[in-house]
Amino acid sequence: MQPAPMRAARAALLTLIAAAGCDGGGGAAADAVAEQAEAGSPDGTDARTGDDGPAPDAAPDHGPDAPQLDADATDVPDATDVPDAADVLDAGDVLDAGDSAVRLDAADSLDAADTVDAPDVTVIVDAPDADVAIAVDAVDAPDAPALTGVASLSLGADFTCARMADRTVRCWGANDFGQLGDGTTAARRNPAPVVSLADVFQVSVGYHHACALLAAGTVRCWGSAGWGQLGDGAMTARAAPVAVVGVTASYEVAAGDGHSCATDNAAVRCWGLNNPGQLGDGTSVNRATPVAVSGVASPAQLALGNSHTCALLRDGRVRCWGANAQGQLGDGTTATRTTPADVTLARVVQVTAGFAHTCVRRSEGALWCWGDNRAGQLGFGASALTMTPSPAGVTGLPTATDVSAGGSHTCAVAPDGAVWCWGDNAYGQLGDGTTTARRAPVRVALAAAATHVAAGPTHTCARGVDGAAWCWGDNRAGQLGDGTATSRATPVRVR
């Protein structure tokens, strides 16, 4: 975890100490007052669609994720560290992440640049007649150095992960189920490294979990596990990566809302939630370990949505399976499929799946989408279509080099590096400075040229040509990584 500036003024401590009836000791007053700023939790709206209406297909009920973390994220090795009466924590001093409380006697002081390297540390001023507690939110670091060296990005319900150029992974945002993989359940508003993970070839983020493909061909997952989506044979949330059972020769991994898939040699194997058949094994039985998908071999890419799965075959065809109430399988019907069905489209080089819609990029760079269109996420412009079960071309953006489907919005990178988005915009996830939904592509207000874009349920991020990361949209859990919990309608730099 990167240390975060603890904006704590000694003047504030002195005031509190004086109120308790004691003298506060010497030292210069600092220029900021500590505040507790907690990441807002999502309200009652659907985390994928951003509205309060019914989801097009039954989304996973994340209630069963109550199982406890196998790693105790609340271990407090030294909960009552007591510096001596004359101790002074100077700039650069770090309190360990396990320390949940630090007791300061009347002569102790904290300078404005002091660092508390912990999620939420309570500083207790020990006065003769009373203890005064100051809550310090140590995850806020809006002035932290900008994140560089980003290779790719992947977005979940309220968190974000980046694979770095050095093949490590950093994540930020909500962490209720350990989905940041840092060994804790503490939310982070700035990037924190995933523990025990190196030589990562690919990372893919689901609703409240994430999976990484290692260069050796094995897969490790962490976070929510209420449906078995970590693939380790258990339904226990993990705050650190665990190995997926039986996958030893993978070259592609993908995470969906409540399920995950990976290639293994020539086969495709999936695990987790399977209620509408998104595991592709011909059943609707949930699986805590990988099962083989019928009818798909050696795909070039996998894409997982809320309750559907798609595979791009090496001959440029696409096959999809699972929920299909909004036509998201692209087979011309709305029939649920427990085994793969063909999409009526060829020459595909990239596939991406949103909540209940799917998009592809074809060899000439044209974008085609199908499925739910109630927010305009298919990019058909003035079309009044609320859904379509067959692929149709996106208007207003002739070619693209990258495309990503989010909850109910879609984004793409144009050949000149500009980012364009369309669909739902309730949280500013289109990045055009407004919260107005768009049925055709609008340009994101990003000055830097991008090489890659990733859309989540209600936020979006892009990688610049220089390896920097920019994010916009919903930020209630700190998923934009700018050190705040303020939602943004235009891009901000990840720090």
Secondary structure as the mmCIF struct_conf table of DSSP 4:
data_model
#
loop_
_struct_conf.conf_type_id
_struct_conf.id
_struct_conf.beg_label_comp_id
_struct_conf.beg_label_asym_id
_struct_conf.beg_label_seq_id
_struct_conf.end_label_comp_id
_struct_conf.end_label_asym_id
_struct_conf.end_label_seq_id
STRN STRN1 PRO A 5 PRO A 5
HELX_RH_AL_P HELX_RH_AL_P1 ARG A 10 ALA A 20
TURN_TY1_P TURN_TY1_P1 GLY A 21 GLY A 21
BEND BEND1 GLY A 27 GLY A 27
BEND BEND2 ASP A 31 ASP A 31
HELX_LH_PP_P HELX_LH_PP_P1 GLU A 38 PRO A 42
BEND BEND3 GLY A 44 THR A 45
TURN_TY1_P TURN_TY1_P2 ALA A 47 THR A 49
BEND BEND4 GLY A 50 GLY A 53
HELX_LH_PP_P HELX_LH_PP_P2 PRO A 54 ALA A 55
BEND BEND5 PRO A 56 ASP A 57
HELX_LH_PP_P HELX_LH_PP_P3 ALA A 58 PRO A 60
HELX_RH_3T_P HELX_RH_3T_P1 GLY A 63 ASP A 65
BEND BEND6 PRO A 67 PRO A 67
HELX_LH_PP_P HELX_LH_PP_P4 GLN A 68 LEU A 69
BEND BEND7 ASP A 70 ALA A 71
TURN_TY1_P TURN_TY1_P3 ALA A 73 THR A 74
TURN_TY1_P TURN_TY1_P4 PRO A 77 THR A 80
STRN STRN2 ASP A 81 ASP A 81
TURN_TY1_P TURN_TY1_P5 ALA A 85 ALA A 86
STRN STRN3 VAL A 88 LEU A 89
TURN_TY1_P TURN_TY1_P6 ALA A 91 GLY A 92
STRN STRN4 VAL A 94 LEU A 95
TURN_TY1_P TURN_TY1_P7 ALA A 97 GLY A 98
STRN STRN5 ALA A 101 ASP A 105
TURN_TY1_P TURN_TY1_P8 ALA A 106 ALA A 107
STRN STRN6 SER A 109 LEU A 110
TURN_TY1_P TURN_TY1_P9 ALA A 112 ALA A 113
STRN STRN7 THR A 115 VAL A 116
BEND BEND8 ALA A 118 PRO A 119
STRN STRN8 ASP A 120 ASP A 126
BEND BEND9 PRO A 128 ASP A 129
STRN STRN9 ASP A 131 ASP A 137
TURN_TY1_P TURN_TY1_P10 ALA A 138 VAL A 139
TURN_TY1_P TURN_TY1_P11 PRO A 142 ASP A 143
BEND BEND10 ALA A 144 ALA A 144
HELX_LH_PP_P HELX_LH_PP_P5 PRO A 145 LEU A 147
STRN STRN10 VAL A 150 LEU A 155
BEND BEND11 ALA A 157 ASP A 158
STRN STRN11 PHE A 159 MET A 164
TURN_TY1_P TURN_TY1_P12 ALA A 165 ASP A 166
BEND BEND12 ARG A 167 ARG A 167
STRN STRN12 VAL A 169 GLY A 173
TURN_TY1_P TURN_TY1_P13 ASP A 176 PHE A 177
BEND BEND13 GLY A 178 GLY A 178
TURN_TY1_P TURN_TY1_P14 GLN A 179 LEU A 180
BEND BEND14 ASP A 182 THR A 184
STRN STRN13 ARG A 188 PRO A 193
HELX_LH_PP_P HELX_LH_PP_P6 VAL A 194 VAL A 194
TURN_TY1_P TURN_TY1_P15 VAL A 195 SER A 196
BEND BEND15 ASP A 199 ASP A 199
STRN STRN14 VAL A 200 VAL A 205
BEND BEND16 TYR A 207 HIS A 208
STRN STRN15 HIS A 209 LEU A 214
TURN_TY1_P TURN_TY1_P16 ALA A 215 ALA A 216
BEND BEND17 GLY A 217 GLY A 217
STRN STRN16 VAL A 219 GLY A 223
TURN_TY1_P TURN_TY1_P17 GLY A 226 TRP A 227
BEND BEND18 GLY A 228 GLY A 228
TURN_TY1_P TURN_TY1_P18 GLN A 229 LEU A 230
BEND BEND19 ASP A 232 GLY A 233
STRN STRN17 ARG A 238 ALA A 243
HELX_LH_PP_P HELX_LH_PP_P7 VAL A 244 VAL A 244
TURN_TY1_P TURN_TY1_P19 VAL A 245 GLY A 246
BEND BEND20 ALA A 249 ALA A 249
BEND BEND21 TYR A 251 TYR A 251
STRN STRN18 VAL A 253 ALA A 255
BEND BEND22 ASP A 257 GLY A 258
STRN STRN19 HIS A 259 ASP A 264
TURN_TY1_P TURN_TY1_P20 ASN A 265 ALA A 266
STRN STRN20 ALA A 267 GLY A 272
TURN_TY1_P TURN_TY1_P21 ASN A 275 PRO A 276
BEND BEND23 GLY A 277 GLY A 277
TURN_TY1_P TURN_TY1_P22 GLN A 278 LEU A 279
BEND BEND24 ASP A 281 THR A 283
STRN STRN21 ARG A 287 ALA A 297
BEND BEND25 SER A 298 SER A 298
BEND BEND26 ALA A 300 ALA A 300
STRN STRN22 GLN A 301 LEU A 304
BEND BEND27 ASN A 306 SER A 307
STRN STRN23 HIS A 308 LEU A 312
TURN_TY1_P TURN_TY1_P23 ARG A 314 ASP A 315
BEND BEND28 GLY A 316 GLY A 316
STRN STRN24 VAL A 318 GLY A 322
TURN_TY1_P TURN_TY1_P24 ALA A 325 GLN A 326
BEND BEND29 GLY A 327 GLY A 327
TURN_TY1_P TURN_TY1_P25 GLN A 328 LEU A 329
BEND BEND30 ASP A 331 THR A 333
STRN STRN25 ARG A 337 ASP A 342
BEND BEND31 THR A 344 THR A 344
BEND BEND32 ARG A 347 ARG A 347
STRN STRN26 VAL A 348 ALA A 353
BEND BEND33 PHE A 355 ALA A 356
STRN STRN27 HIS A 357 ARG A 362
TURN_TY1_P TURN_TY1_P26 SER A 363 GLU A 364
BEND BEND34 GLY A 365 GLY A 365
STRN STRN28 LEU A 367 ASP A 372
TURN_TY1_P TURN_TY1_P27 ARG A 374 ALA A 375
BEND BEND35 GLY A 376 GLY A 376
TURN_TY1_P TURN_TY1_P28 GLN A 377 LEU A 378
TURN_TY1_P TURN_TY1_P29 GLY A 381 ALA A 382
BEND BEND36 THR A 386 THR A 386
STRN STRN29 MET A 387 GLY A 393
HELX_LH_PP_P HELX_LH_PP_P8 VAL A 394 VAL A 394
BEND BEND37 THR A 395 GLY A 396
BEND BEND38 THR A 401 THR A 401
STRN STRN30 ASP A 402 ALA A 405
BEND BEND39 GLY A 407 SER A 408
STRN STRN31 HIS A 409 VAL A 413
TURN_TY1_P TURN_TY1_P30 PRO A 415 ASP A 416
BEND BEND40 GLY A 417 GLY A 417
STRN STRN32 VAL A 419 GLY A 423
TURN_TY1_P TURN_TY1_P31 ALA A 426 TYR A 427
BEND BEND41 GLY A 428 GLY A 428
TURN_TY1_P TURN_TY1_P32 GLN A 429 LEU A 430
BEND BEND42 ASP A 432 THR A 434
STRN STRN33 ARG A 438 ARG A 443
BEND BEND43 ALA A 448 ALA A 448
STRN STRN34 ALA A 450 ALA A 455
BEND BEND44 PRO A 457 THR A 458
STRN STRN35 HIS A 459 GLY A 464
TURN_TY1_P TURN_TY1_P33 VAL A 465 ASP A 466
BEND BEND45 GLY A 467 GLY A 467
STRN STRN36 ALA A 469 GLY A 473
TURN_TY1_P TURN_TY1_P34 ARG A 476 ALA A 477
BEND BEND46 GLY A 478 GLY A 478
TURN_TY1_P TURN_TY1_P35 GLN A 479 LEU A 480
BEND BEND47 ASP A 482 THR A 484
STRN STRN37 ARG A 488 ARG A 493
#
